[in-house]
Amino acid sequence: AAYFADALASRLVGRPPPTRAEQFLAYTMFYQASPIYQLAHFTANQAILEAFESSGGGRRLHVVDFDVSYGFQWPSLMQSLSDAASTSSSSRDGDCAEPVSLRITGFGTSADELRQTEARLARFASGCPNLRFEFEGIVDGADDSERITVDDGETVVVNLVFPAAAARSSSVTSSTGEGACSALARIRSLDPSLVFLVEKGGGGGGNATSRGRRPSLLAPFAASLRYFSAVFDSLHERLPADSAERLAIERDHLGAEISDAVASLADYSSSSYGGDDEPSSSATAGCSWRQMMERAGFEGVQLSSRAVSQAQLLLKMKGGCGGGCADG
């Protein structure tokens, strides 16, 4: 509640955000302490790996990540691809190892951050035998998603893990406007084998406008509050409330995310209500990502039993609450 109040106050008086170095350190500590990001990343990577393996025997995987951030998701996928290639080559006596190619097209907020992410991933990839790695960073912008190139023979997967983090970018906008539908149409034009979506905050947009009334922010605000309450709770098992590490995570990472969430609520209010006291005519107002993806022609698929078991094991290891927590 304190960080939500702080975020609301900062919209009135303005306060400097944490530095990039502070944000990176806090993100790293949170990634290690809480199971939330690891759960999303490892589950997504397992689904991506399975889609690649069932794509017809190709050796080239192209991941389009609309919020690559610091790239923490991808080392585990690199290791899995490398291990699979090494196992495959060792099972054929006398055959030379056939490397697997991984190309990541990653969207980010700044060229400098993308260069650092590329360097970080390239260093890890250099230690993975039988893996060829390529990275292309694209700074968020009006026409950036048009610059995605797909080569023949590639298995293409699209990663939309926490797309709300990129709510104010024009590559994938929040789930309350026409921009998201436009982005989904461009994603569909890539003919991906899989689009993996993980959404924060309850998985829905706000209340649609009707009869000229302004949209209520209560539902999306309450969903955001519930989400961040769960995130803060996830730290209790790992870090005491008064630890310096816990305070840095809350101030420099979660506090910054709450500030972005509050800004997104303001953007939702203005976009759903078309200005000049006229309600928006957007047919997507209040739609969930699931609804918009179905309208764009995508079909839902179930996670494999292996992916579910992996998620349950991770929660048991990191959450300190046993496998039953995975049902949530």
HUPEWO-V129862 format. One record per backbone hydrogen bond with DSSP energy under -1.0 kcal/mol. CO is the residue of the C=O (numbers start at 1). NH is the residue of the N-H. If there is no record, write none. Layout:
CO;NH, CO;NH
//
This chain:
1;5, 2;6, 3;7, 4;8, 5;9, 6;10, 9;12, 9;13, 10;14, 19;23, 20;24, 21;25, 22;26, 23;27, 24;28, 25;29, 26;30, 27;31, 28;32, 29;33, 30;34, 35;39, 36;40, 37;41, 38;42, 39;43, 40;44, 41;45, 42;46, 43;47, 44;48, 45;49, 46;50, 47;51, 48;52, 49;53, 50;54, 52;55, 59;101, 60;155, 61;103, 62;157, 63;105, 64;159, 65;107, 68;71, 71;74, 74;78, 75;79, 76;80, 77;81, 78;82, 79;83, 80;84, 81;85, 82;86, 83;87, 84;88, 85;89, 86;90, 87;91, 89;92, 92;95, 100;132, 101;61, 102;134, 103;63, 104;136, 105;65, 106;138, 107;68, 108;140, 110;114, 111;115, 112;116, 113;117, 114;118, 115;119, 116;120, 117;121, 118;122, 119;123, 120;124, 121;125, 122;126, 124;127, 125;128, 130;100, 132;102, 134;104, 136;106, 138;108, 141;144, 143;146, 144;147, 151;154, 155;62, 156;193, 157;64, 158;196, 159;66, 160;198, 162;165, 163;166, 164;167, 166;169, 178;182, 179;183, 180;184, 181;185, 182;186, 183;187, 184;188, 185;189, 187;190, 188;191, 194;158, 196;160, 198;162, 210;213, 217;221, 218;222, 219;223, 220;224, 221;225, 222;226, 223;227, 224;228, 225;229, 226;230, 227;231, 228;232, 229;233, 230;234, 232;235, 233;236, 235;238, 235;239, 240;243, 243;247, 244;248, 245;249, 246;250, 247;251, 248;252, 249;253, 249;254, 250;255, 253;257, 254;258, 255;259, 256;260, 257;261, 258;262, 259;263, 260;264, 261;265, 262;266, 263;267, 264;268, 265;269, 266;270, 267;271, 268;272, 272;280, 273;275, 275;278, 282;285, 284;287, 288;292, 289;293, 290;294, 291;295, 292;296, 293;298, 294;297, 304;308, 305;309, 306;310, 307;311, 308;312, 309;313, 310;314, 311;315, 312;316, 313;317, 314;318, 315;319, 322;325, 323;326, 324;327, 325;328
//
